[in-house]
Amino acid sequence: MPTDEILAARGMQLPSMCCLCNKDSETTNHLFLECQFSLALWNWLAAIINHRIDVSSLSTLWQVTSVGNCTRLTDGSSISDFEILKFFKIEIHQSRPAKIVEVLWSPTLNGWYKCNTGGTSMGNPGPAACAGVFRNYKGEFLGCFAKNLGIANAYLLKSWELL
């Protein structure tokens, strides 16, 4: 934003005065955090959306203003995020549901044991884990395991599944 402060830093010589309050120099901090007009505007917005707006720093203010820039809310989203989006009639884009895959288990031969294993990672490489379940020929549960593999690639993940 070309405030007087930024224009002066670029070499422009001009007297600086906030165009909203005519009291202080026009700086980014003043325009967003200190100007009485801006503070009244933030208070008005907070009352409308029924949400406290922290104007102690630009970074905390940015967190509030960035809610509308991300309409795909996540597990970390708070109810106040939903309230802000609802008030401004911003459509929330729901995440796609997890794909459910049917897995059929078939028993082994009499006297045999079966170990079903699987693994997954979030990226390649990425955080990875594997697990397995042991059952007898009747399908009775005998035991299981799960292992966090840390950061792993697909090759390492498949190797752990086989072990």
Backbone as JSON, one array per atom type, in Angstrom:
{
  "sequence": "MPTDEILAARGMQLPSMCCLCNKDSETTNHLFLECQFSLALWNWLAAIINHRIDVSSLSTLWQVTSVGNCTRLTDGSSISDFEILKFFKIEIHQSRPAKIVEVLWSPTLNGWYKCNTGGTSMGNPGPAACAGVFRNYKGEFLGCFAKNLGIANAYLLKSWELL",
  "N": [[0.84, -1.16, 0.0], [0.68, 2.16, -0.92], [1.56, 4.12, 1.28], [2.29, 7.3, 2.87], [4.61, 6.91, 4.3], [5.87, 4.77, 2.97], [6.16, 5.85, 0.41], [7.93, 7.95, 1.02], [10.15, 6.44, 1.73], [10.84, 5.58, -0.75], [11.92, 7.79, -1.81], [10.33, 10.02, -2.34], [9.47, 13.34, -1.65], [7.3, 14.65, 0.58], [4.82, 16.24, 2.62], [3.58, 14.52, 5.46], [0.45, 13.34, 6.45], [-2.2, 11.79, 8.06], [-4.93, 10.84, 6.15], [-7.37, 10.18, 7.16], [-7.75, 10.94, 9.85], [-6.37, 13.31, 10.15], [-4.38, 13.9, 12.01], [-1.98, 12.49, 12.66], [1.14, 11.21, 11.27], [1.06, 9.48, 8.13], [1.39, 6.27, 8.33], [1.8, 2.73, 7.9], [1.26, 1.26, 10.25], [-0.11, 3.24, 11.73], [-2.39, 3.73, 10.07], [-3.75, 1.25, 10.15], [-3.75, 0.39, 12.84], [-3.68, 2.46, 14.78], [-5.05, 4.86, 14.15], [-7.92, 6.74, 14.94], [-10.22, 6.64, 13.38], [-9.86, 4.21, 11.97], [-9.76, 2.41, 14.13], [-12.36, 2.7, 15.09], [-13.7, 1.65, 12.9], [-12.78, -1.06, 12.95], [-13.89, -1.83, 15.4], [-16.62, -1.52, 14.81], [-16.9, -3.5, 12.82], [-16.24, -5.76, 14.36], [-18.42, -5.8, 16.13], [-20.51, -6.34, 14.37], [-19.91, -8.89, 13.35], [-19.78, -10.25, 15.65], [-17.38, -10.88, 17.02], [-14.27, -10.68, 18.61], [-11.76, -8.47, 17.64], [-8.37, -8.42, 17.41], [-6.26, -5.78, 17.53], [-3.6, -5.36, 18.11], [-1.28, -5.78, 16.71], [0.0, -5.82, 13.33], [0.27, -8.43, 12.37], [-1.49, -9.99, 13.95], [-3.87, -8.82, 13.24], [-3.91, -9.43, 10.55], [-4.48, -12.17, 10.63], [-7.21, -12.2, 11.2], [-8.27, -10.87, 8.93], [-7.52, -12.6, 6.94], [-9.2, -14.77, 6.99], [-11.4, -14.67, 5.24], [-10.07, -15.04, 2.87], [-9.59, -17.67, 2.64], [-11.61, -20.01, 2.05], [-11.82, -22.67, 2.37], [-12.14, -24.39, 4.99], [-10.37, -25.86, 7.74], [-9.5, -28.55, 10.06], [-8.41, -27.03, 12.1], [-9.9, -24.75, 12.14], [-11.9, -22.31, 13.73], [-15.08, -21.78, 15.43], [-15.64, -19.11, 15.23], [-14.46, -18.43, 12.8], [-16.24, -19.63, 11.01], [-18.52, -18.12, 11.61], [-17.81, -15.54, 10.73], [-17.5, -15.97, 7.96], [-20.11, -16.81, 7.36], [-21.61, -14.52, 7.99], [-20.85, -12.7, 5.98], [-21.85, -14.02, 3.86], [-20.27, -15.91, 2.53], [-19.48, -18.68, 0.66], [-18.78, -21.86, 1.93], [-16.34, -24.14, 1.11], [-16.5, -27.43, 1.21], [-14.33, -30.08, 2.22], [-13.44, -32.9, 0.24], [-15.04, -36.0, 0.89], [-13.48, -38.79, 2.56], [-12.27, -41.49, 0.63], [-13.89, -44.49, 0.67], [-12.95, -47.78, 0.82], [-13.87, -51.01, 0.22], [-12.73, -53.83, 1.89], [-12.13, -57.17, 1.62], [-11.84, -60.02, 3.64], [-10.36, -63.14, 3.53], [-10.39, -66.38, 4.89], [-7.55, -68.39, 5.95], [-5.86, -71.51, 5.15], [-6.61, -74.44, 7.11], [-5.03, -74.42, 10.23], [-3.15, -72.54, 9.53], [-1.73, -69.16, 9.69], [-2.52, -65.69, 9.32], [-1.31, -62.56, 8.23], [-2.27, -59.38, 7.77], [-1.18, -56.48, 6.23], [-0.5, -52.94, 5.97], [0.15, -49.61, 4.81], [0.82, -46.06, 4.88], [1.56, -42.79, 3.59], [2.05, -39.25, 3.85], [2.72, -37.72, 1.29], [5.71, -38.04, -0.75], [8.89, -38.06, -0.33], [7.41, -38.28, 3.0], [5.57, -37.87, 6.14], [5.07, -41.03, 7.58], [3.51, -44.25, 8.2], [2.96, -47.65, 9.25], [1.04, -50.7, 9.59], [-0.28, -53.78, 10.97], [-2.29, -56.8, 11.17], [-2.75, -59.83, 12.89], [-4.24, -63.01, 12.37], [-5.83, -66.14, 13.01], [-6.63, -69.29, 11.3], [-9.34, -69.4, 11.68], [-10.14, -66.85, 11.69], [-9.87, -65.5, 14.02], [-8.75, -62.92, 16.16], [-5.34, -62.41, 16.81], [-3.26, -60.67, 17.34], [-1.67, -57.43, 16.87], [0.1, -54.73, 15.21], [1.57, -51.47, 15.03], [3.47, -48.94, 13.49], [5.21, -45.95, 13.62], [6.87, -44.46, 11.07], [8.25, -42.14, 10.74], [9.69, -39.7, 8.59], [9.39, -40.9, 5.4], [9.94, -42.59, 2.24], [8.08, -44.0, -0.55], [9.25, -46.48, -1.22], [10.61, -47.31, 1.16], [8.4, -47.49, 2.82], [6.89, -49.61, 1.7], [8.73, -51.63, 2.11], [8.72, -51.87, 4.93], [6.12, -52.75, 5.24], [6.29, -55.31, 4.23], [7.98, -56.57, 6.03]],
  "CA": [[0.0, 0.0, 0.0], [1.56, 3.33, -1.0], [1.4, 5.13, 2.34], [3.32, 8.36, 2.84], [5.82, 6.29, 4.84], [6.5, 3.96, 1.91], [6.57, 6.77, -0.66], [9.14, 8.64, 1.49], [11.25, 5.47, 1.66], [11.21, 5.49, -2.16], [12.57, 9.03, -2.22], [9.4, 11.14, -2.6], [9.43, 14.34, -0.6], [5.98, 15.21, 0.75], [4.42, 16.29, 4.02], [2.77, 13.35, 5.76], [-0.66, 13.53, 7.36], [-3.22, 10.76, 7.87], [-6.09, 11.39, 5.45], [-8.59, 9.8, 7.88], [-7.91, 11.68, 11.11], [-5.63, 14.57, 10.04], [-3.67, 14.14, 13.26], [-0.65, 11.87, 12.71], [1.76, 10.83, 9.99], [0.44, 8.34, 7.48], [2.21, 5.05, 8.3], [0.98, 1.52, 7.85], [0.79, 0.98, 11.62], [-1.11, 4.23, 12.11], [-3.62, 3.53, 9.3], [-4.47, 0.03, 10.51], [-3.77, 0.06, 14.27], [-3.69, 3.59, 15.71], [-5.97, 5.91, 13.74], [-9.22, 6.62, 15.6], [-11.19, 6.22, 12.37], [-9.65, 2.78, 11.73], [-10.17, 1.68, 15.34], [-13.83, 2.7, 15.1], [-14.09, 0.72, 11.85], [-12.55, -2.41, 13.44], [-14.9, -2.07, 16.45], [-17.89, -1.7, 14.12], [-16.86, -4.82, 12.19], [-16.28, -6.76, 15.43], [-19.79, -5.87, 16.64], [-21.37, -6.96, 13.36], [-19.63, -10.33, 13.23], [-19.78, -10.79, 17.01], [-16.06, -11.5, 17.15], [-13.26, -9.72, 19.06], [-10.67, -8.29, 16.68], [-7.15, -7.99, 18.08], [-5.53, -4.82, 16.71], [-2.35, -5.07, 18.79], [-0.19, -5.79, 15.73], [-0.47, -6.13, 11.98], [0.2, -9.89, 12.17], [-2.74, -10.52, 14.53], [-4.95, -8.28, 12.41], [-3.89, -10.2, 9.31], [-5.15, -13.45, 10.88], [-8.65, -11.96, 11.08], [-8.63, -10.53, 7.56], [-7.22, -13.69, 6.02], [-10.23, -15.8, 7.05], [-12.18, -14.62, 4.01], [-9.25, -15.45, 1.74], [-9.45, -19.12, 2.66], [-12.95, -20.52, 2.33], [-11.74, -24.1, 2.62], [-11.76, -24.45, 6.39], [-9.72, -27.1, 8.14], [-9.75, -28.97, 11.43], [-7.98, -25.99, 13.02], [-10.78, -23.6, 12.06], [-12.74, -22.11, 14.91], [-16.45, -21.4, 15.14], [-15.66, -17.7, 14.82], [-14.16, -18.41, 11.37], [-17.5, -19.93, 10.33], [-19.43, -16.99, 11.81], [-17.38, -14.45, 9.84], [-17.84, -16.33, 6.58], [-21.57, -16.84, 7.26], [-22.12, -13.16, 8.0], [-20.6, -12.09, 4.68], [-22.44, -14.91, 2.86], [-19.2, -16.55, 1.76], [-19.72, -20.12, 0.59], [-17.71, -22.69, 2.48], [-16.05, -25.28, 0.24], [-16.21, -28.6, 2.04], [-13.33, -31.02, 1.71], [-14.03, -34.14, -0.28], [-15.02, -37.07, 1.9], [-12.48, -39.83, 2.34], [-12.73, -42.58, -0.22], [-14.02, -45.72, 1.44], [-12.67, -48.94, -0.01], [-14.24, -52.25, 0.89], [-11.66, -54.83, 1.92], [-12.67, -58.48, 1.99], [-10.86, -60.9, 4.25], [-10.68, -64.56, 3.32], [-9.63, -67.19, 5.85], [-6.44, -69.2, 5.43], [-6.04, -72.95, 5.29], [-6.66, -74.94, 8.48], [-3.73, -74.46, 10.89], [-2.29, -71.44, 9.08], [-1.96, -67.84, 10.26], [-2.51, -64.67, 8.3], [-0.94, -61.21, 8.66], [-2.62, -58.35, 6.8], [-0.4, -55.27, 6.51], [-0.77, -51.78, 5.13], [0.9, -48.42, 5.2], [0.46, -44.83, 4.18], [2.41, -41.62, 3.84], [1.5, -37.99, 3.37], [3.79, -37.22, 0.43], [6.75, -39.01, -1.06], [8.78, -38.57, 1.04], [6.52, -37.59, 3.92], [5.28, -38.61, 7.38], [4.56, -42.34, 7.18], [3.25, -45.26, 9.23], [2.46, -48.93, 8.75], [0.36, -51.49, 10.63], [-0.66, -55.13, 10.56], [-3.18, -57.57, 12.05], [-2.55, -61.27, 12.81], [-5.44, -63.81, 12.65], [-5.66, -67.57, 12.73], [-7.44, -69.79, 10.19], [-10.75, -69.18, 12.0], [-10.38, -65.42, 11.64], [-9.78, -64.95, 15.37], [-7.69, -61.94, 16.36], [-4.2, -62.88, 17.61], [-2.41, -59.53, 17.71], [-1.51, -56.41, 15.84], [1.21, -53.8, 15.42], [1.57, -50.21, 14.28], [4.79, -48.32, 13.62], [5.45, -44.65, 13.01], [8.14, -44.55, 10.33], [8.85, -40.82, 10.57], [9.67, -39.28, 7.19], [9.79, -42.05, 4.59], [9.47, -42.59, 0.86], [7.23, -45.15, -0.87], [10.05, -47.7, -1.18], [10.79, -47.7, 2.57], [7.08, -47.85, 3.35], [6.57, -50.96, 1.22], [9.65, -52.55, 2.78], [8.22, -52.09, 6.28], [4.89, -53.55, 5.15], [6.67, -56.7, 3.98], [8.63, -57.14, 7.2]],
  "C": [[0.89, 1.24, 0.0], [1.23, 4.4, 0.06], [2.48, 6.18, 2.19], [4.66, 7.81, 3.31], [6.58, 5.53, 3.75], [6.97, 4.86, 0.76], [7.82, 7.54, -0.26], [10.34, 7.72, 1.43], [11.73, 5.29, 0.22], [11.77, 6.8, -2.7], [11.64, 10.19, -2.51], [9.38, 12.07, -1.4], [8.02, 14.92, -0.52], [5.64, 15.27, 2.24], [3.45, 15.13, 4.29], [1.69, 13.68, 6.8], [-1.71, 12.45, 7.04], [-4.46, 11.39, 7.25], [-7.41, 11.06, 6.15], [-8.83, 10.64, 9.13], [-7.25, 13.05, 11.11], [-4.87, 14.92, 11.31], [-2.23, 13.64, 13.25], [-0.13, 11.6, 11.31], [1.09, 9.57, 9.45], [1.44, 7.18, 7.37], [1.27, 3.86, 8.26], [0.41, 1.21, 9.24], [-0.3, 1.97, 12.03], [-2.44, 3.96, 11.39], [-4.43, 2.32, 9.78], [-4.66, -0.16, 12.01], [-4.0, 1.24, 15.21], [-4.72, 4.66, 15.39], [-7.34, 5.69, 14.37], [-10.31, 6.18, 14.62], [-11.09, 4.71, 12.13], [-10.09, 1.95, 12.93], [-11.69, 1.61, 15.43], [-14.36, 1.71, 14.05], [-13.92, -0.73, 12.3], [-13.57, -2.76, 14.51], [-16.28, -2.3, 15.84], [-17.97, -3.09, 13.5], [-16.96, -5.92, 13.25], [-17.69, -6.92, 15.99], [-20.71, -6.57, 15.65], [-21.16, -8.47, 13.31], [-19.57, -11.02, 14.59], [-18.49, -11.56, 17.29], [-15.07, -10.42, 17.58], [-12.13, -9.66, 18.04], [-9.48, -7.69, 17.43], [-6.37, -7.06, 17.15], [-4.21, -4.43, 17.37], [-1.15, -5.07, 17.83], [-0.76, -6.12, 14.36], [-0.61, -7.64, 11.76], [-1.08, -10.47, 12.77], [-3.94, -10.02, 13.74], [-5.05, -9.06, 11.11], [-4.59, -11.54, 9.47], [-6.65, -13.29, 10.73], [-9.02, -11.71, 9.64], [-8.38, -11.66, 6.59], [-8.26, -14.79, 6.05], [-11.02, -15.84, 5.75], [-11.39, -15.04, 2.79], [-9.1, -16.95, 1.65], [-10.79, -19.73, 3.03], [-12.97, -22.04, 2.43], [-11.22, -24.26, 4.04], [-11.22, -25.82, 6.74], [-10.08, -27.45, 9.56], [-9.38, -27.89, 12.44], [-8.89, -24.76, 13.01], [-11.65, -23.52, 13.3], [-14.14, -21.74, 14.49], [-16.53, -19.95, 14.7], [-15.31, -17.55, 13.33], [-15.44, -18.65, 10.57], [-18.48, -18.76, 10.44], [-19.09, -15.83, 10.89], [-17.79, -14.76, 8.41], [-19.36, -16.32, 6.38], [-22.13, -15.42, 7.18], [-21.98, -12.5, 6.63], [-21.09, -12.96, 3.53], [-21.4, -15.51, 1.92], [-19.42, -18.05, 1.82], [-18.51, -20.89, 1.1], [-17.56, -23.91, 1.57], [-15.63, -26.45, 1.12], [-15.14, -29.46, 1.39], [-14.05, -32.25, 1.19], [-13.99, -35.2, 0.8], [-13.96, -38.11, 1.54], [-13.08, -40.94, 1.48], [-12.74, -43.85, 0.61], [-13.87, -46.9, 0.49], [-13.04, -50.19, 0.79], [-13.09, -53.25, 0.77], [-12.27, -56.13, 2.41], [-11.55, -59.34, 2.55], [-11.29, -62.33, 3.97], [-9.81, -65.39, 4.25], [-8.54, -68.01, 5.16], [-6.8, -70.69, 5.55], [-6.0, -73.34, 6.76], [-5.24, -75.05, 9.06], [-2.78, -73.34, 10.5], [-2.65, -70.14, 9.82], [-1.84, -66.82, 9.14], [-2.16, -63.33, 8.92], [-1.29, -60.25, 7.53], [-1.89, -57.07, 7.19], [-0.82, -54.15, 5.56], [0.04, -50.61, 5.64], [0.45, -47.22, 4.4], [1.48, -43.75, 4.49], [1.71, -40.4, 3.29], [2.6, -37.31, 2.56], [4.82, -38.29, 0.2], [8.04, -38.26, -1.33], [7.83, -37.72, 1.87], [6.33, -38.39, 5.18], [4.59, -39.92, 7.02], [4.37, -43.26, 8.38], [2.8, -46.54, 8.55], [1.85, -49.7, 9.92], [0.04, -52.86, 10.07], [-1.52, -55.8, 11.61], [-2.91, -59.06, 11.81], [-3.84, -62.0, 13.19], [-5.13, -65.28, 12.33], [-6.61, -68.0, 11.61], [-8.93, -69.64, 10.43], [-11.13, -67.69, 11.92], [-10.3, -64.75, 13.0], [-8.56, -64.04, 15.48], [-6.6, -62.52, 17.26], [-3.32, -61.73, 18.09], [-2.32, -58.55, 16.57], [-0.29, -55.56, 16.16], [0.95, -52.54, 14.61], [2.91, -49.55, 14.52], [4.8, -46.99, 12.89], [6.82, -44.7, 12.36], [8.84, -43.21, 10.19], [8.7, -40.39, 9.12], [10.2, -40.44, 6.35], [9.3, -41.86, 3.16], [8.68, -43.88, 0.61], [8.0, -46.47, -0.79], [10.23, -48.21, 0.25], [9.48, -48.16, 3.18], [6.7, -49.27, 2.94], [7.49, -51.99, 1.87], [9.17, -52.87, 4.19], [6.95, -52.94, 6.26], [5.24, -55.03, 4.98], [7.32, -57.36, 5.19], [7.57, -57.49, 8.19]]
}
